[in-house]
Structure formats: C-alpha cells, structure tokens
Amino acid sequence: MRRYSGSVLPDVFVAFQQPEKIICIATAISENINVSVSSFDNLREIQIELIPDPNQKGKNILLFKLINNQHRDIFSVLCEDLISSISSETKENQLIKTILNRFEKWKSLFTKITAEGLSPEEQRGLFGELFFLRKFIQYNNDFQLVLNTWLGSEKEVRDFQMNYWALEVKTTYGNNHQKVHISSERQLDITFIERLFLYHISLEQVHESGESLNQIVTSINDILIPDPIALNSFKSKLYEAGYFEHQKGLYDTIGYFIRQDTFYCVENDFPRIQENEIRSGVGDVKYSIILSGCEKFIIREKSFFENLSVQ
C-alpha cells in the first residue's frame, strides 16, 4: 500500500494485491468502528473487504478491489470520486458513512455494465444534453460549476439546474421534429424556481456521417483536459448516464446533423401543464407540445448565456 496524497486528511492508500494482481484503494480505520459491507456482497465487478491492518495495531483496512480489469477506467473515476468525498473528513464514523453512501451510488453503475449499451432514444437524448453542455462550457470557463448544473445523467426532473434557474433539453428527429414530449407535470413547472427554459434540438440521424456520440464526448474531454477535477466529474456523469468506455464501439456508426436548435423561455402562457393545475387523483401526466405555437417565447442563444448565472 502507498498513501494517496498528503492533501487528503484521512489515511487513504492505493494498493496492489498479490499474487492476484488486483488494484485497490483502501482507508485505515480504528478496529472498534463498526462497519457492515454485507450489502455489497453480490457485486461481481468489484469487492469490498474489511481486513486487519498489517502495519498498524488496532486498525482495520477497508478495501475496495477491482475484480474485472476490463473496467479499470470506471474504477479509476470511482476511486477519485470516493477519495474526493472524504478528503477533508477527520471523524472516522462520518468517513465510513460518507464513503459507503457514495459507493452505494456507484454500485448501481456496476450493475449496468453488462447491459447492451444505450438504446437509440437514450443515445439521442444524451447527445442532446452533451450538445448543450458543450455550448455552456464554451461560454463559461468555470468548468466544475457548469458540470454541477448537469443533472440529466442523474435522472432528475430537469436536465440542468442551478439555484434559481433550470433547463430541459428535448431532442427530436425524423418526421416529429417539431413536437416534443413532456414526461410529467413537474417538468415544465416553475413553482420552486424563478426561470425555466426549454432547449429544443432537431437532429438528422445519418449512418457513417455527422457527429457521433463518441465524437461529442471526445470534444468535451479535450476542452476539460486543463481541469482534471472537472474532467473526472464529467466522466463520472457519463457513467451515470450509462455511457461506458468499453461500449464505445456500439456508437461509432451513427452520427447526427443539427437541423435546428432553439431556446425557449417557459413563462406566462407558454403551452404546458403545471402540477397545481392537476385535479386530485390524476397522476402520471404526459403530453406533447407543438413548437410552432411557441415562437413568441424564443430567445437568442447569446442572450440566454450572457444572462445566465451559475453562481
């Protein structure tokens, strides 16, 4: 084991288990701290163990071990995320609670790894969110703050949100390029925020042409390279969205051209249904918006970004 960094307050180590050649991260904790890792026993790609510390009497080692080397890229981002979550923690009980709660989120990602990649609809949806994200980081060079606004990968009600504003990205293609589907009564509800925007992207899907999902991911990676923390955060959010490095080959052949992209300010009599308008007993509300009836709510891209704050 080797200590990770002097800037990280708790004892965190990178480790290598022999003779199996398994890469790990570990943290040392007092043996009188009660730690239960039984809820993680069914994982196949990664294991968590609690073992006596061979170097410090009265200490245990909480060990996170990568079992499947095919997923080293995901494990690397996982390690950075776990370490970041406890980097300033000095109380052992809180450290254990924080790191295991954080890993609980990652556990669901490892169960997705065996899936057959994103569906065509999910690919288009992710492309749309990334298309907006790339614009956003080109307008604002505080990359980490911008990435913090991206909640679509976490399956929140809206795709981007920070403090007083939120934005929903809708991606369409084919014959229905001027109609967007709203998945719930809360999606365009402004009860708890000051400003809400709708960003519509009309795509042309083409085989072996245009910009692919892999290409837009690479282009954002290239922008974020000077900021390693933001880059790691971006990779983490991609994994949450179900985009994994070892499945990139699934997304090489389909590309997209942008037919049109438009910002709308959702306000006043914008055509929508809000939660307070729903009668008692009605739920699971889904509806469509015809964008030709929303032209008076269009705002220019430059104006949108210049007046947007992530503070």
C-alpha positions in Angstrom: 0.0 0.0 0.0 1.1 3.6 -0.7 -0.5 6.7 0.8 -2.5 8.5 -1.8 -1.7 12.2 -1.1 -0.7 14.4 1.8 -3.5 16.8 0.9 -6.1 14.1 1.8 -6.6 14.2 5.6 -7.6 10.6 6.3 -5.3 7.6 5.7 -6.2 6.7 2.1 -4.0 4.3 0.1 -3.6 3.0 -3.4 -2.8 -0.7 -3.2 -2.0 -3.8 -5.2 -2.9 -7.2 -4.1 -0.5 -10.1 -4.9 -0.4 -12.7 -6.4 -3.8 -12.0 -8.0 -2.6 -8.6 -9.4 -5.7 -6.8 -8.2 -5.7 -3.0 -8.0 -7.4 -1.4 -4.9 -7.9 1.7 -2.9 -8.1 1.5 0.9 -8.6 3.5 4.0 -7.4 2.8 7.5 -9.9 3.0 10.4 -9.9 2.0 14.1 -10.9 -1.6 14.7 -13.6 -0.5 17.2 -15.5 1.2 14.4 -18.5 -1.0 13.4 -18.5 -1.4 9.6 -21.0 -3.5 7.6 -20.2 -4.3 4.0 -22.6 -7.2 3.6 -24.9 -5.3 1.3 -22.2 -5.2 -1.3 -21.5 -9.0 -1.3 -23.4 -9.7 -4.6 -21.2 -7.4 -6.7 -19.2 -9.2 -9.4 -17.1 -6.4 -10.9 -15.8 -5.0 -7.6 -15.4 -6.3 -4.0 -15.3 -4.6 -0.6 -13.5 -6.2 2.3 -12.6 -5.3 5.9 -9.3 -6.8 7.0 -6.8 -6.2 9.9 -4.2 -3.6 9.1 -0.9 -5.4 8.7 1.1 -2.3 9.5 -0.9 -0.7 12.4 -2.1 -2.5 15.5 -5.7 -1.6 16.4 -6.6 -0.6 12.9 -8.6 -2.2 10.1 -8.3 -1.7 6.4 -11.5 -1.0 4.3 -10.5 -2.3 0.9 -12.2 -1.6 -2.5 -10.9 -4.1 -5.0 -11.4 -4.2 -8.8 -12.1 -7.8 -9.8 -12.7 -7.3 -13.6 -9.7 -5.4 -15.1 -11.9 -4.6 -18.2 -13.4 -1.8 -16.1 -10.2 -0.1 -14.9 -11.3 3.2 -16.5 -14.5 3.2 -14.4 -12.7 2.1 -11.3 -10.2 5.0 -11.7 -13.1 7.5 -11.8 -14.7 5.7 -8.9 -11.6 6.0 -6.8 -11.1 9.7 -7.5 -14.8 10.3 -6.6 -14.6 8.3 -3.3 -11.4 10.0 -2.3 -12.7 13.4 -3.1 -15.8 12.7 -1.0 -13.8 12.1 2.2 -10.7 14.2 1.5 -11.3 16.6 4.4 -13.0 14.2 6.8 -11.3 13.7 10.2 -14.0 11.8 12.1 -13.9 8.1 11.3 -17.6 7.4 11.9 -18.6 10.1 9.4 -15.8 8.9 7.0 -17.3 5.4 6.8 -20.8 6.7 6.4 -19.8 9.1 3.6 -17.7 6.7 1.6 -20.2 3.8 1.8 -23.1 6.1 0.9 -21.1 7.4 -2.0 -20.2 3.9 -3.2 -23.9 2.9 -3.0 -24.5 5.3 -6.0 -21.6 3.6 -7.9 -23.0 0.2 -7.1 -25.9 0.7 -9.4 -23.5 1.8 -12.2 -21.6 -1.5 -12.0 -24.9 -3.4 -12.4 -25.4 -1.5 -15.7 -22.1 -2.6 -17.2 -23.4 -5.8 -18.5 -26.2 -4.1 -20.4 -26.1 -3.9 -24.2 -25.4 -0.2 -24.3 -27.8 2.8 -24.6 -30.9 2.4 -26.7 -31.2 4.6 -29.8 -33.5 7.0 -27.9 -31.1 7.2 -25.0 -28.2 7.9 -27.4 -30.1 10.8 -29.0 -31.1 12.2 -25.6 -27.5 12.0 -24.3 -26.2 13.6 -27.4 -28.7 16.5 -27.0 -27.6 17.1 -23.4 -23.9 17.0 -24.3 -24.6 19.4 -27.2 -25.9 21.9 -24.7 -23.2 21.2 -22.2 -20.5 21.9 -24.8 -22.1 25.2 -25.6 -22.3 26.0 -21.9 -18.6 25.3 -21.1 -17.6 27.3 -24.2 -19.5 30.3 -22.7 -18.3 29.8 -19.1 -14.8 28.6 -18.3 -15.6 27.7 -14.7 -16.0 24.1 -15.8 -16.8 22.5 -12.5 -19.6 24.9 -11.8 -21.1 24.2 -15.2 -20.8 20.5 -14.7 -22.6 20.7 -11.4 -25.6 22.1 -13.2 -25.9 18.9 -15.3 -28.4 16.7 -13.6 -29.8 14.7 -16.5 -27.4 11.9 -16.0 -28.8 11.5 -12.5 -32.4 11.1 -13.9 -33.6 14.3 -12.2 -36.8 16.0 -13.2 -34.9 18.5 -15.4 -31.6 18.1 -17.2 -29.8 21.2 -16.0 -30.5 23.2 -12.8 -28.7 25.7 -10.5 -30.2 27.8 -7.8 -32.9 30.0 -9.4 -33.0 28.5 -13.0 -33.5 25.2 -14.8 -33.3 24.0 -18.4 -34.9 21.0 -20.0 -33.3 19.6 -23.2 -35.6 18.0 -25.8 -34.1 16.2 -28.8 -36.2 15.2 -31.8 -35.5 13.6 -35.1 -37.3 12.4 -38.2 -40.9 13.5 -39.0 -41.7 14.6 -35.5 -39.0 17.2 -35.3 -41.5 20.0 -34.3 -43.2 18.2 -31.5 -41.7 17.5 -28.1 -42.9 15.1 -25.4 -43.2 16.2 -21.7 -42.9 13.3 -19.3 -44.5 14.7 -16.2 -46.5 17.6 -14.8 -43.4 18.8 -12.9 -41.0 19.0 -15.9 -42.2 22.5 -17.0 -43.5 23.6 -13.6 -41.8 26.8 -12.2 -43.3 26.7 -8.7 -40.0 26.3 -7.0 -37.7 28.2 -9.4 -37.5 31.7 -10.9 -36.8 30.9 -14.5 -37.2 27.8 -16.7 -36.0 27.2 -20.2 -36.7 24.6 -22.9 -33.9 23.9 -25.4 -35.0 22.0 -28.5 -32.6 20.3 -30.8 -33.8 18.9 -34.1 -31.5 16.1 -35.3 -30.9 14.4 -38.6 -29.6 10.9 -37.9 -27.2 9.6 -40.5 -25.2 6.4 -40.9 -21.4 6.9 -41.0 -21.7 10.7 -41.2 -22.2 13.7 -39.0 -21.0 13.9 -35.4 -21.3 10.7 -33.4 -21.9 10.3 -29.7 -18.3 9.3 -29.2 -17.1 12.3 -31.1 -19.0 14.8 -29.0 -17.8 13.1 -25.8 -14.2 13.4 -27.1 -14.6 17.0 -27.9 -15.8 17.8 -24.4 -13.0 15.7 -22.9 -10.5 17.8 -24.9 -12.0 21.1 -23.6 -11.8 19.8 -20.0 -8.2 18.4 -20.1 -6.7 21.5 -18.4 -9.0 20.9 -15.4 -8.5 17.3 -14.1 -11.2 17.6 -11.4 -13.8 18.8 -13.9 -12.7 16.1 -16.4 -13.1 13.4 -13.7 -16.6 14.8 -12.8 -17.6 14.7 -16.5 -16.5 11.0 -16.8 -18.4 10.2 -13.6 -21.6 11.8 -15.0 -21.2 9.9 -18.3 -21.1 6.6 -16.4 -24.2 7.6 -14.5 -25.9 8.2 -17.9 -24.9 4.7 -19.0 -22.1 5.6 -21.3 -19.1 3.3 -20.7 -15.7 3.3 -22.4 -15.7 -0.4 -23.3 -19.0 0.0 -25.2 -17.9 2.9 -27.4 -17.8 0.6 -30.4 -21.7 0.5 -30.3 -21.9 4.2 -31.0 -19.4 4.6 -33.9 -21.6 4.2 -36.9 -24.5 6.6 -36.1 -23.9 10.4 -36.5 -26.1 13.4 -36.2 -26.5 16.7 -38.0 -28.2 19.6 -36.3 -31.2 20.8 -38.3 -32.2 23.4 -35.8 -31.7 24.3 -32.2 -33.8 26.8 -30.3 -34.1 28.2 -26.8 -37.5 29.0 -25.3 -38.3 30.8 -22.1 -41.1 28.9 -20.3 -43.2 31.7 -18.8 -46.7 33.2 -18.7 -49.0 31.4 -21.2 -46.4 29.0 -22.6 -48.3 25.9 -23.5 -47.8 23.5 -20.6 -49.4 21.7 -17.7 -48.3 22.6 -14.1 -48.7 20.5 -11.0 -51.1 22.9 -9.3 -53.4 22.6 -12.3 -53.9 18.8 -11.9 -57.1 17.6 -10.2 -56.8 15.5 -7.2 -56.4 11.8 -8.1 -54.8 12.4 -11.5 -51.2 11.2 -11.9 -48.5 10.2 -14.4 -49.3 13.1 -16.7 -47.6 13.0 -20.1 -48.3 15.4 -23.0 -46.9 16.9 -26.2 -46.1 20.5 -27.2 -46.3 21.7 -30.8 -43.3 24.1 -31.1 -44.9 26.1 -33.9 -47.1 27.6 -31.2 -44.2 28.7 -29.1 -42.4 31.1 -31.4 -43.1 34.2 -29.2 -41.1 32.6 -26.4 -37.9 32.1 -28.4 -34.8 33.7 -27.1 -31.4 34.1 -28.8 -28.6 31.8 -27.7 -26.2 34.7 -27.0 -28.8 36.4 -24.8 -29.5 33.2 -23.0 -25.9 32.5 -22.0 -25.0 36.1 -21.3 -27.8 36.5 -18.7 -27.4 33.0 -17.2 -25.6 32.7 -13.8 -24.3 29.5 -12.3 -23.4 31.3 -9.0 
